[in-house]
Amino acid sequence: MPYDTTYKEWTVYKTDTIHFCSPTCKGVFEKNPEKFMAKLGK
């Protein structure tokens, strides 16, 4: 998903601010953030 700060949904994971296109995407991320951050190389 492209980085876009116009997205209304966001969360902070460790020191990174992650933006989401929808509450659904945010919820999926928050259930298992390590899985998604590993894909980003973090």
PDB file of N, H, CA, C and O in Angstrom:
ATOM      1  N   MET A   1       0.858  -1.173   0.000  1.00  0.00           N
ATOM      2  CA  MET A   1       0.000   0.000   0.000  1.00  0.00           C
ATOM      3  C   MET A   1       0.902   1.234   0.000  1.00  0.00           C
ATOM      4  O   MET A   1       1.857   1.304   0.774  1.00  0.00           O
ATOM      5  N   PRO A   2       0.609   2.186  -0.848  1.00  0.00           N
ATOM      6  CA  PRO A   2       1.441   3.397  -0.881  1.00  0.00           C
ATOM      7  C   PRO A   2       1.283   4.241   0.380  1.00  0.00           C
ATOM      8  O   PRO A   2       0.224   4.247   1.007  1.00  0.00           O
ATOM      9  N   TYR A   3       2.325   4.935   0.733  1.00  0.00           N
ATOM     10  H   TYR A   3       3.185   4.929   0.223  1.00  0.00           H
ATOM     11  CA  TYR A   3       2.307   5.823   1.900  1.00  0.00           C
ATOM     12  C   TYR A   3       1.526   7.081   1.539  1.00  0.00           C
ATOM     13  O   TYR A   3       1.844   7.748   0.554  1.00  0.00           O
ATOM     14  N   ASP A   4       0.527   7.401   2.315  1.00  0.00           N
ATOM     15  H   ASP A   4       0.269   6.859   3.114  1.00  0.00           H
ATOM     16  CA  ASP A   4      -0.297   8.577   2.035  1.00  0.00           C
ATOM     17  C   ASP A   4      -0.779   9.146   3.367  1.00  0.00           C
ATOM     18  O   ASP A   4      -1.577   8.512   4.057  1.00  0.00           O
ATOM     19  N   THR A   5      -0.309  10.321   3.730  1.00  0.00           N
ATOM     20  H   THR A   5       0.340  10.837   3.170  1.00  0.00           H
ATOM     21  CA  THR A   5      -0.674  10.903   5.025  1.00  0.00           C
ATOM     22  C   THR A   5      -2.088  11.473   5.045  1.00  0.00           C
ATOM     23  O   THR A   5      -2.524  11.982   6.077  1.00  0.00           O
ATOM     24  N   THR A   6      -2.812  11.401   3.937  1.00  0.00           N
ATOM     25  H   THR A   6      -2.458  10.987   3.098  1.00  0.00           H
ATOM     26  CA  THR A   6      -4.209  11.844   3.947  1.00  0.00           C
ATOM     27  C   THR A   6      -5.116  10.766   4.544  1.00  0.00           C
ATOM     28  O   THR A   6      -6.290  11.016   4.817  1.00  0.00           O
ATOM     29  N   TYR A   7      -4.566   9.574   4.744  1.00  0.00           N
ATOM     30  H   TYR A   7      -3.612   9.371   4.523  1.00  0.00           H
ATOM     31  CA  TYR A   7      -5.361   8.513   5.367  1.00  0.00           C
ATOM     32  C   TYR A   7      -5.716   8.930   6.790  1.00  0.00           C
ATOM     33  O   TYR A   7      -4.877   9.469   7.511  1.00  0.00           O
ATOM     34  N   LYS A   8      -6.938   8.685   7.184  1.00  0.00           N
ATOM     35  H   LYS A   8      -7.620   8.247   6.599  1.00  0.00           H
ATOM     36  CA  LYS A   8      -7.425   9.106   8.498  1.00  0.00           C
ATOM     37  C   LYS A   8      -7.035   8.145   9.621  1.00  0.00           C
ATOM     38  O   LYS A   8      -6.893   8.560  10.772  1.00  0.00           O
ATOM     39  N   GLU A   9      -6.863   6.878   9.295  1.00  0.00           N
ATOM     40  H   GLU A   9      -6.979   6.541   8.360  1.00  0.00           H
ATOM     41  CA  GLU A   9      -6.537   5.869  10.304  1.00  0.00           C
ATOM     42  C   GLU A   9      -5.023   5.745  10.440  1.00  0.00           C
ATOM     43  O   GLU A   9      -4.301   5.716   9.444  1.00  0.00           O
ATOM     44  N   TRP A  10      -4.549   5.672  11.694  1.00  0.00           N
ATOM     45  H   TRP A  10      -5.135   5.696  12.503  1.00  0.00           H
ATOM     46  CA  TRP A  10      -3.127   5.513  11.919  1.00  0.00           C
ATOM     47  C   TRP A  10      -2.890   4.892  13.286  1.00  0.00           C
ATOM     48  O   TRP A  10      -3.774   4.886  14.142  1.00  0.00           O
ATOM     49  N   THR A  11      -1.694   4.376  13.478  1.00  0.00           N
ATOM     50  H   THR A  11      -0.975   4.381  12.782  1.00  0.00           H
ATOM     51  CA  THR A  11      -1.271   3.840  14.765  1.00  0.00           C
ATOM     52  C   THR A  11       0.236   4.014  14.865  1.00  0.00           C
ATOM     53  O   THR A  11       0.912   4.231  13.860  1.00  0.00           O
ATOM     54  N   VAL A  12       0.751   3.919  16.067  1.00  0.00           N
ATOM     55  H   VAL A  12       0.201   3.743  16.883  1.00  0.00           H
ATOM     56  CA  VAL A  12       2.197   3.979  16.278  1.00  0.00           C
ATOM     57  C   VAL A  12       2.655   2.602  16.709  1.00  0.00           C
ATOM     58  O   VAL A  12       2.143   2.033  17.673  1.00  0.00           O
ATOM     59  N   TYR A  13       3.620   2.077  15.986  1.00  0.00           N
ATOM     60  H   TYR A  13       4.035   2.539  15.202  1.00  0.00           H
ATOM     61  CA  TYR A  13       4.231   0.789  16.327  1.00  0.00           C
ATOM     62  C   TYR A  13       5.690   1.065  16.629  1.00  0.00           C
ATOM     63  O   TYR A  13       6.455   1.469  15.753  1.00  0.00           O
ATOM     64  N   LYS A  14       6.068   0.844  17.875  1.00  0.00           N
ATOM     65  H   LYS A  14       5.447   0.516  18.587  1.00  0.00           H
ATOM     66  CA  LYS A  14       7.400   1.198  18.374  1.00  0.00           C
ATOM     67  C   LYS A  14       7.633   2.676  18.090  1.00  0.00           C
ATOM     68  O   LYS A  14       7.010   3.520  18.734  1.00  0.00           O
ATOM     69  N   THR A  15       8.502   3.018  17.154  1.00  0.00           N
ATOM     70  H   THR A  15       9.008   2.333  16.631  1.00  0.00           H
ATOM     71  CA  THR A  15       8.745   4.436  16.860  1.00  0.00           C
ATOM     72  C   THR A  15       8.209   4.856  15.496  1.00  0.00           C
ATOM     73  O   THR A  15       8.417   5.993  15.073  1.00  0.00           O
ATOM     74  N   ASP A  16       7.525   3.953  14.807  1.00  0.00           N
ATOM     75  H   ASP A  16       7.356   3.029  15.150  1.00  0.00           H
ATOM     76  CA  ASP A  16       7.004   4.243  13.465  1.00  0.00           C
ATOM     77  C   ASP A  16       5.524   4.580  13.511  1.00  0.00           C
ATOM     78  O   ASP A  16       4.752   3.909  14.195  1.00  0.00           O
ATOM     79  N   THR A  17       5.128   5.610  12.789  1.00  0.00           N
ATOM     80  H   THR A  17       5.755   6.155  12.233  1.00  0.00           H
ATOM     81  CA  THR A  17       3.718   5.930  12.612  1.00  0.00           C
ATOM     82  C   THR A  17       3.264   5.278  11.320  1.00  0.00           C
ATOM     83  O   THR A  17       3.820   5.536  10.253  1.00  0.00           O
ATOM     84  N   ILE A  18       2.252   4.435  11.422  1.00  0.00           N
ATOM     85  H   ILE A  18       1.800   4.226  12.289  1.00  0.00           H
ATOM     86  CA  ILE A  18       1.743   3.692  10.274  1.00  0.00           C
ATOM     87  C   ILE A  18       0.363   4.229   9.937  1.00  0.00           C
ATOM     88  O   ILE A  18      -0.498   4.338  10.810  1.00  0.00           O
ATOM     89  N   HIS A  19       0.152   4.565   8.666  1.00  0.00           N
ATOM     90  H   HIS A  19       0.852   4.477   7.957  1.00  0.00           H
ATOM     91  CA  HIS A  19      -1.131   5.094   8.193  1.00  0.00           C
ATOM     92  C   HIS A  19      -1.890   4.003   7.450  1.00  0.00           C
ATOM     93  O   HIS A  19      -1.289   3.173   6.769  1.00  0.00           O
ATOM     94  N   PHE A  20      -3.214   4.009   7.585  1.00  0.00           N
ATOM     95  H   PHE A  20      -3.702   4.684   8.139  1.00  0.00           H
ATOM     96  CA  PHE A  20      -4.059   2.987   6.973  1.00  0.00           C
ATOM     97  C   PHE A  20      -5.184   3.621   6.175  1.00  0.00           C
ATOM     98  O   PHE A  20      -5.642   4.721   6.484  1.00  0.00           O
ATOM     99  N   CYS A  21      -5.624   2.909   5.141  1.00  0.00           N
ATOM    100  H   CYS A  21      -5.252   2.015   4.890  1.00  0.00           H
ATOM    101  CA  CYS A  21      -6.693   3.413   4.276  1.00  0.00           C
ATOM    102  C   CYS A  21      -8.069   3.201   4.885  1.00  0.00           C
ATOM    103  O   CYS A  21      -9.037   3.831   4.460  1.00  0.00           O
ATOM    104  N   SER A  22      -8.170   2.314   5.885  1.00  0.00           N
ATOM    105  H   SER A  22      -7.383   1.802   6.231  1.00  0.00           H
ATOM    106  CA  SER A  22      -9.481   2.040   6.473  1.00  0.00           C
ATOM    107  C   SER A  22      -9.321   1.487   7.887  1.00  0.00           C
ATOM    108  O   SER A  22      -8.242   1.025   8.258  1.00  0.00           O
ATOM    109  N   PRO A  23     -10.392   1.535   8.672  1.00  0.00           N
ATOM    110  CA  PRO A  23     -10.352   0.925  10.009  1.00  0.00           C
ATOM    111  C   PRO A  23     -10.123  -0.584   9.937  1.00  0.00           C
ATOM    112  O   PRO A  23      -9.528  -1.169  10.842  1.00  0.00           O
ATOM    113  N   THR A  24     -10.593  -1.209   8.863  1.00  0.00           N
ATOM    114  H   THR A  24     -11.077  -0.734   8.128  1.00  0.00           H
ATOM    115  CA  THR A  24     -10.397  -2.655   8.704  1.00  0.00           C
ATOM    116  C   THR A  24      -8.916  -2.980   8.575  1.00  0.00           C
ATOM    117  O   THR A  24      -8.420  -3.884   9.247  1.00  0.00           O
ATOM    118  N   CYS A  25      -8.208  -2.255   7.723  1.00  0.00           N
ATOM    119  H   CYS A  25      -8.611  -1.521   7.177  1.00  0.00           H
ATOM    120  CA  CYS A  25      -6.768  -2.487   7.551  1.00  0.00           C
ATOM    121  C   CYS A  25      -6.016  -2.247   8.860  1.00  0.00           C
ATOM    122  O   CYS A  25      -5.110  -3.004   9.209  1.00  0.00           O
ATOM    123  N   LYS A  26      -6.390  -1.212   9.565  1.00  0.00           N
ATOM    124  H   LYS A  26      -7.126  -0.597   9.281  1.00  0.00           H
ATOM    125  CA  LYS A  26      -5.754  -0.914  10.852  1.00  0.00           C
ATOM    126  C   LYS A  26      -5.983  -2.066  11.830  1.00  0.00           C
ATOM    127  O   LYS A  26      -5.057  -2.473  12.532  1.00  0.00           O
ATOM    128  N   GLY A  27      -7.198  -2.592  11.882  1.00  0.00           N
ATOM    129  H   GLY A  27      -7.950  -2.262  11.312  1.00  0.00           H
ATOM    130  CA  GLY A  27      -7.519  -3.694  12.786  1.00  0.00           C
ATOM    131  C   GLY A  27      -6.723  -4.945  12.470  1.00  0.00           C
ATOM    132  O   GLY A  27      -6.246  -5.627  13.378  1.00  0.00           O
ATOM    133  N   VAL A  28      -6.576  -5.252  11.191  1.00  0.00           N
ATOM    134  H   VAL A  28      -6.963  -4.699  10.453  1.00  0.00           H
ATOM    135  CA  VAL A  28      -5.791  -6.422  10.781  1.00  0.00           C
ATOM    136  C   VAL A  28      -4.340  -6.252  11.214  1.00  0.00           C
ATOM    137  O   VAL A  28      -3.733  -7.186  11.738  1.00  0.00           O
ATOM    138  N   PHE A  29      -3.788  -5.075  10.999  1.00  0.00           N
ATOM    139  H   PHE A  29      -4.281  -4.316  10.573  1.00  0.00           H
ATOM    140  CA  PHE A  29      -2.406  -4.804  11.403  1.00  0.00           C
ATOM    141  C   PHE A  29      -2.235  -4.955  12.909  1.00  0.00           C
ATOM    142  O   PHE A  29      -1.281  -5.581  13.371  1.00  0.00           O
ATOM    143  N   GLU A  30      -3.153  -4.387  13.668  1.00  0.00           N
ATOM    144  H   GLU A  30      -3.928  -3.879  13.293  1.00  0.00           H
ATOM    145  CA  GLU A  30      -3.014  -4.381  15.125  1.00  0.00           C
ATOM    146  C   GLU A  30      -3.134  -5.773  15.740  1.00  0.00           C
ATOM    147  O   GLU A  30      -2.673  -5.988  16.861  1.00  0.00           O
ATOM    148  N   LYS A  31      -3.735  -6.709  15.040  1.00  0.00           N
ATOM    149  H   LYS A  31      -4.110  -6.534  14.129  1.00  0.00           H
ATOM    150  CA  LYS A  31      -3.820  -8.087  15.548  1.00  0.00           C
ATOM    151  C   LYS A  31      -2.472  -8.798  15.493  1.00  0.00           C
ATOM    152  O   LYS A  31      -2.200  -9.672  16.317  1.00  0.00           O
ATOM    153  N   ASN A  32      -1.622  -8.430  14.526  1.00  0.00           N
ATOM    154  H   ASN A  32      -1.843  -7.721  13.857  1.00  0.00           H
ATOM    155  CA  ASN A  32      -0.327  -9.080  14.377  1.00  0.00           C
ATOM    156  C   ASN A  32       0.670  -8.126  13.704  1.00  0.00           C
ATOM    157  O   ASN A  32       1.078  -8.370  12.568  1.00  0.00           O
ATOM    158  N   PRO A  33       1.064  -7.054  14.382  1.00  0.00           N
ATOM    159  CA  PRO A  33       1.933  -6.059  13.741  1.00  0.00           C
ATOM    160  C   PRO A  33       3.310  -6.598  13.349  1.00  0.00           C
ATOM    161  O   PRO A  33       3.886  -6.141  12.362  1.00  0.00           O
ATOM    162  N   GLU A  34       3.840  -7.550  14.093  1.00  0.00           N
ATOM    163  H   GLU A  34       3.372  -7.921  14.895  1.00  0.00           H
ATOM    164  CA  GLU A  34       5.167  -8.081  13.775  1.00  0.00           C
ATOM    165  C   GLU A  34       5.192  -8.714  12.387  1.00  0.00           C
ATOM    166  O   GLU A  34       6.187  -8.600  11.671  1.00  0.00           O
ATOM    167  N   LYS A  35       4.114  -9.373  12.009  1.00  0.00           N
ATOM    168  H   LYS A  35       3.306  -9.465  12.591  1.00  0.00           H
ATOM    169  CA  LYS A  35       4.023 -10.021  10.701  1.00  0.00           C
ATOM    170  C   LYS A  35       4.177  -8.982   9.588  1.00  0.00           C
ATOM    171  O   LYS A  35       4.931  -9.201   8.639  1.00  0.00           O
ATOM    172  N   PHE A  36       3.482  -7.877   9.694  1.00  0.00           N
ATOM    173  H   PHE A  36       2.870  -7.700  10.464  1.00  0.00           H
ATOM    174  CA  PHE A  36       3.507  -6.868   8.655  1.00  0.00           C
ATOM    175  C   PHE A  36       4.789  -6.046   8.678  1.00  0.00           C
ATOM    176  O   PHE A  36       5.292  -5.664   7.622  1.00  0.00           O
ATOM    177  N   MET A  37       5.318  -5.769   9.846  1.00  0.00           N
ATOM    178  H   MET A  37       4.910  -6.079  10.705  1.00  0.00           H
ATOM    179  CA  MET A  37       6.551  -5.012   9.939  1.00  0.00           C
ATOM    180  C   MET A  37       7.716  -5.824   9.396  1.00  0.00           C
ATOM    181  O   MET A  37       8.650  -5.253   8.833  1.00  0.00           O
ATOM    182  N   ALA A  38       7.684  -7.143   9.552  1.00  0.00           N
ATOM    183  H   ALA A  38       6.926  -7.607  10.010  1.00  0.00           H
ATOM    184  CA  ALA A  38       8.744  -7.993   8.991  1.00  0.00           C
ATOM    185  C   ALA A  38       8.770  -7.877   7.473  1.00  0.00           C
ATOM    186  O   ALA A  38       9.839  -7.916   6.865  1.00  0.00           O
ATOM    187  N   LYS A  39       7.590  -7.733   6.854  1.00  0.00           N
ATOM    188  H   LYS A  39       6.721  -7.702   7.348  1.00  0.00           H
ATOM    189  CA  LYS A  39       7.520  -7.580   5.401  1.00  0.00           C
ATOM    190  C   LYS A  39       8.131  -6.249   4.957  1.00  0.00           C
ATOM    191  O   LYS A  39       8.591  -6.119   3.823  1.00  0.00           O
ATOM    192  N   LEU A  40       8.132  -5.271   5.850  1.00  0.00           N
ATOM    193  H   LEU A  40       7.758  -5.377   6.771  1.00  0.00           H
ATOM    194  CA  LEU A  40       8.719  -3.968   5.539  1.00  0.00           C
ATOM    195  C   LEU A  40      10.204  -3.913   5.896  1.00  0.00           C
ATOM    196  O   LEU A  40      10.869  -2.902   5.671  1.00  0.00           O
ATOM    197  N   GLY A  41      10.711  -5.009   6.453  1.00  0.00           N
ATOM    198  H   GLY A  41      10.170  -5.830   6.635  1.00  0.00           H
ATOM    199  CA  GLY A  41      12.116  -5.043   6.828  1.00  0.00           C
ATOM    200  C   GLY A  41      12.424  -4.351   8.135  1.00  0.00           C
ATOM    201  O   GLY A  41      13.553  -3.914   8.357  1.00  0.00           O
ATOM    202  N   LYS A  42      11.425  -4.245   9.011  1.00  0.00           N
ATOM    203  H   LYS A  42      10.508  -4.601   8.830  1.00  0.00           H
ATOM    204  CA  LYS A  42      11.615  -3.563  10.290  1.00  0.00           C
ATOM    205  C   LYS A  42      11.669  -4.561  11.410  1.00  0.00           C
ATOM    206  O   LYS A  42      11.824  -4.178  12.570  1.00  0.00           O
TER     207      LYS A  42
END
